[in-house]
Structure formats: C-alpha cells, structure tokens
Amino acid sequence: MTDALQALYDYTLESRFSAFLQGQNYRDAAELFSRRLDALCQSLPQERRNELDQLCDTLYAQRDLELQAMFQAAWHVAREL
C-alpha cells in the first residue's frame, strides 16, 4: 500500500470501521466466539493455552491482512466507478 492509502486505511479503521460492526449478528458472533475461546482456554493445560494464544495471534494477523486487502479492493472498485 502507498503511504497515502495506508493513512486512509488507518483513519478508516480507527474512526469509521466500528460503526459498521454494530449489528446484532456481529455482536452475537463476537460474544459466541469469546465464550467458546474462554471455555477452551479453561479446559487446556497452560502449555496448550500458550499454543492457543499463538494461534489466535496468527489468526488476528491474518484477519488484519484480509481487512487491508478488502480495503484496497474496495478502493480500486470505487476508483473504477
């Protein structure tokens, strides 16, 4: 991403993105994920919890890259219109 596009992405993520995550479906999914992750953590020995934390960190990093790709795709589509 160019510096300008990165700045626009950062602004969008920080000030606009959360407004689109207010729907009941999203809140339900986030709550369910949190409950299931907590239950799994509680059932694992400490060594496995560390592995799960690492897996979640990797998943979150992948999600961030996917969000950036989605933003770039939407930016290019908008420019074509």
N, C-alpha and C positions, 0 to 999 in steps of 0.2 A: 504494500500500500504506500502511496505517496504520503509525505508529511501532512499535506492539506487534507487528504482523505482520512488519514489516521486521526487528525484533530477533529474532523467532523464526526467520525465514528465514536471517538471518546466522548464528545459532547452529547451525542445522541444516546449513548449508553448511560451516561451519568444523569441526564436531565429529562429524557423523553421515554426511554425504554420501559421503565417500571410502570408507567401509566397504561401500557398495553397488557400488563400482567395482573389486572385487577379482576378478571372474570372468575366466576365461581369454579369453573372447570380447572383453571390453573391452580387456584387455592386448594381445591380438593386433591389434585395430583401432588402438589408440593407437600401437603400435610401427610398424605399416604406414604410418599417416599420417605419423609422424615421419620414417621413411625416405624416403618419397616427397617430402615437403616439403624435406628436406635435399638430395635429388638434384636437385630442381627449382631450388633456390637455387644450387647449384653450377653449373648449366648456364646461368644467366642472367647478363647483364652487370649491373653494380652498379645502374644506373638502374632496371632491371626488378626487381631484388631489393628495392629500396625500395618499388616499387609492390606487390610481393607482400607485403611486411611490412604495408603499409597495408591491403591486402585481408584479411590474416589478422587484424589488429586489429579490423576491421569485423565479420568473421565471429565473432570471440570475443565482441564486444559484443552481437551478435545472439543468440548462444548464451546469454549471461547473461540477456538479457531473456526468452528462451524458458524458461529454468530458473525464473525468477521467476513467469512465467505458469503453468507446470506446478505450482509450489508453491501458488500461490493457488487453482488449480483443485482440487488435492487437499485443501486446507484447507476449501474450500466443500463438497466432496463429503463429507468427514469430518463436518462440522457437520450435514449433512442426514441422516446416519445416526443 
